[in-house]
Amino acid sequence: MTTQLDKVLPRYHFRERHSIAVDARPATVLAEVLRMTPRDVPVMVALMAIRLVPDLLRGRRAVGPGDRPIVGQMERRGFVRLAATDDELVLGVVGRFWRPSSEIRRISAEDFAGFADPGCVKAAVSFRAVPEGDHTLLSTETRILAVDADARRSFRCYWRLIYPGSAAIRIAWL
C-alpha cells in the first residue's frame, strides 16, 4: 500500500522507523499524537536542550520547548504540512541540520518536491495510525534525502551522532 510519505519522499538516503500497537481507534491515536506536548516526551526536552547550547554560547536567546503541541512547534520552526489524511500526517523540512543553527529554509509545501538547493537535505516525518486486528498500529517514519554528494557526506556524519537521540525521541513520542 502506498502511503502519503511514499508520495512526498519516495527516494531517500537515510531512514528511521518505529511502531507500537495501541488499544484505541486510529482517529483517537492520531489525534493524541497531534495533542502531545514536550511535557509528554521528557527525553525530547532533554535532548533539545543540548541542541540549544550553541545558541546560548553565542549569546543568542534560546527558545525552549514550551508547552504547546509538538507538531505545532515544529510547524512554527519551519516544518510544513505535506499531507494530512484520516490515518497519516506528513511534515517536511529542508536545511543543513548538521550545522549549529540547522539552517532551516522556510519553503511552502508546494515547493518541497522540487527543492534542490546545493548542500541541503530534505526530511519528511510521518505519523500513521492504521487498524490492525483489534488494535491500531501507530508508526512514525523519518526519511532524509540529500540534494547532493556534499550534503550526503555532511548529513551522514551528523546522522551517526544524533540517530540514537532521534530514535529515543520517536520511541518516547509513540
Solvent accessible surface area in square Angstrom, and as a share of the most:
residue,aa,sasa,rsa
1,M,198,0.89
2,T,87,0.51
3,T,25,0.15
4,Q,42,0.19
5,L,2,0.01
6,D,41,0.21
7,K,126,0.53
8,V,33,0.19
9,L,4,0.02
10,P,89,0.56
11,R,162,0.59
12,Y,77,0.29
13,H,57,0.25
14,F,22,0.09
15,R,112,0.41
16,E,4,0.02
17,R,105,0.38
18,H,30,0.14
19,S,55,0.36
20,I,76,0.39
21,A,58,0.45
22,V,41,0.23
23,D,135,0.70
24,A,38,0.29
25,R,179,0.65
26,P,32,0.20
27,A,62,0.48
28,T,78,0.45
29,V,8,0.05
30,L,11,0.06
31,A,56,0.44
32,E,74,0.33
33,V,4,0.02
34,L,60,0.30
35,R,123,0.45
36,M,24,0.11
37,T,23,0.13
38,P,2,0.01
39,R,180,0.66
40,D,57,0.29
41,V,0,0.00
42,P,93,0.58
43,V,51,0.29
44,M,20,0.09
45,V,53,0.30
46,A,57,0.45
47,L,55,0.27
48,M,75,0.34
49,A,52,0.40
50,I,114,0.58
51,R,64,0.23
52,L,39,0.19
53,V,65,0.37
54,P,40,0.25
55,D,31,0.16
56,L,106,0.53
57,L,146,0.73
58,R,111,0.41
59,G,68,0.66
60,R,126,0.46
61,R,206,0.75
62,A,25,0.20
63,V,82,0.47
64,G,34,0.33
65,P,33,0.21
66,G,51,0.49
67,D,80,0.42
68,R,142,0.52
69,P,58,0.36
70,I,6,0.03
71,V,4,0.02
72,G,19,0.18
73,Q,16,0.07
74,M,29,0.13
75,E,51,0.23
76,R,117,0.43
77,R,101,0.37
78,G,4,0.04
79,F,38,0.16
80,V,26,0.15
81,R,104,0.38
82,L,30,0.15
83,A,15,0.12
84,A,64,0.50
85,T,60,0.35
86,D,133,0.69
87,D,45,0.24
88,E,4,0.02
89,L,4,0.02
90,V,0,0.00
91,L,0,0.00
92,G,0,0.00
93,V,5,0.03
94,V,0,0.00
95,G,0,0.00
96,R,42,0.15
97,F,23,0.10
98,W,56,0.20
99,R,102,0.37
100,P,72,0.45
101,S,61,0.39
102,S,16,0.10
103,E,52,0.23
104,I,58,0.29
105,R,71,0.26
106,R,162,0.59
107,I,34,0.17
108,S,46,0.30
109,A,37,0.29
110,E,143,0.64
111,D,82,0.43
112,F,3,0.01
113,A,80,0.62
114,G,64,0.61
115,F,23,0.10
116,A,64,0.50
117,D,55,0.29
118,P,99,0.62
119,G,15,0.14
120,C,0,0.00
121,V,0,0.00
122,K,11,0.05
123,A,7,0.06
124,A,0,0.00
125,V,6,0.03
126,S,5,0.03
127,F,1,0.01
128,R,40,0.14
129,A,0,0.00
130,V,29,0.17
131,P,98,0.62
132,E,85,0.38
133,G,82,0.79
134,D,135,0.70
135,H,48,0.22
136,T,1,0.00
137,L,42,0.21
138,L,6,0.03
139,S,8,0.05
140,T,1,0.00
141,E,15,0.07
142,T,6,0.04
143,R,19,0.07
144,I,4,0.02
145,L,20,0.10
146,A,6,0.05
147,V,44,0.25
148,D,49,0.25
149,A,62,0.48
150,D,86,0.45
151,A,1,0.00
152,R,95,0.35
153,R,131,0.48
154,S,40,0.26
155,F,4,0.02
156,R,81,0.29
157,C,85,0.51
158,Y,38,0.14
159,W,31,0.11
160,R,168,0.61
161,L,141,0.70
162,I,48,0.25
163,Y,78,0.30
164,P,88,0.55
165,G,20,0.19
166,S,12,0.08
167,A,11,0.09
168,A,39,0.30
169,I,17,0.09
170,R,37,0.14
171,I,103,0.52
172,A,46,0.36
173,W,7,0.03
174,L,38,0.19
